[in-house]
């Protein structure tokens, strides 16, 4: 027992280090979580002597985990996703997509329209934070103009942003979940869609009900928008849905962005290269964290940590429902501690994989559970990047937004129901 607890101690050190530094600074984003990973990595290499008494060999075990083929493949995707997201935004694709999806919206359907726009944009660009940054200023202005509660309007944006963050093929949570569980993005999307569609439809119906009013004005300022700048996002979305490999999808998106940007004058060759470089740099911390997490988790695994926790959970878990509950619960716990849904998935991915293999849970189901559970937790976290960003842009309190977050709460309920009633039914 002591050996198993010692093997798991680097994860405890990681969580304690991050929480203590964040609480001491009074800001969960003032100190990078990469610092906590470095502390945990040094601790693991120094303490976990059950692997080897040789420091060099322990470092080699760490390096083997960091250089795992799945980790390196994930980094390829992160780099290309960063280039695509940054260059497409500089070209004007975000603005075009926003205006294109909001071109004709009656006032009584404004809440529903904002939700649909947020869902579509986040699904296209694969980032909840990017969606919130793009739409929150628009939503705040519309709320003021129409006399709608600003917190409610911003919450609609946040909810839709997590719809795409949970489903998009270029979302880092999707990438992390599928790679850690060993399933295809297409299979995970299909399984995930069955889970979140009821939550999205319920939320949409509620927004329609809440938004009904006497007004019928049309928002037409977008009529002159350069709609063709949205083509790269549409291309990425269509290619991803039909099952094209994500690396090819991202390369096609980058090429489409370059061609359109250079043709219409939105980008020059120099600015395109500058934005591509900024895109790579924007993924720098995530890449470093991914490498450190891969090495750290391999140290924990080789020391018997995963075997210990699997056995400990097995003694308390009865059947597949219990294992699925453990996968979702551990992911939520990691997200609450790290305030980052991607890191939560990366951290708990190996444990979830062991549980899914032991209890016959299809990889697509475990990936879907991790992604959806992490988005639920992140969606209602007042110190999460998404709510802090939305609150800052709207100049309101994150707590005010939480009371209107219907979609994240709905997917939390759906995850619980999917475990209880084993929905969807998936064959191995």
Secondary structure, DSSP 8 states (H G I E B T S, - for coil): -HHHHHHHHHHHHHHHHHHHHHHHHT-TTTS-HHHHHHHHHHHHHHH-TTS-S-HHHHHHHHHHHHT-HHHHHHHHHHHHHHHHHHHHHHHTHHHHHHHHHTSS-BGGGHHHHHHHHHHHHHHHH--HHHHHHHHHHHHHHHHHHHT--HHHHHHHHHHHHHHHHHH-TT-HHHHHHHHHHT--HHHHHHHHHHHHHHHHHHHHHHHHHHH--S---B--GGGG--GGGGHHHHHHHHHHHTT--HHHHHHHHHHHHHHHHHHHTS--HHHHHHHHHHHHHHTHHHHHHHHHHHHHHHHHHHTTHHHHHHHHHHHH--HHHHHHHHHHHHHHHHHHHHS-HHHHHHHHHHHHHHHHHHTT--HHHHHHHHHHHHHHHHHT-TTSHHHHHHHHHHTS-HHHHHTT-HHHHHHHHHHHHHHHTT-S----
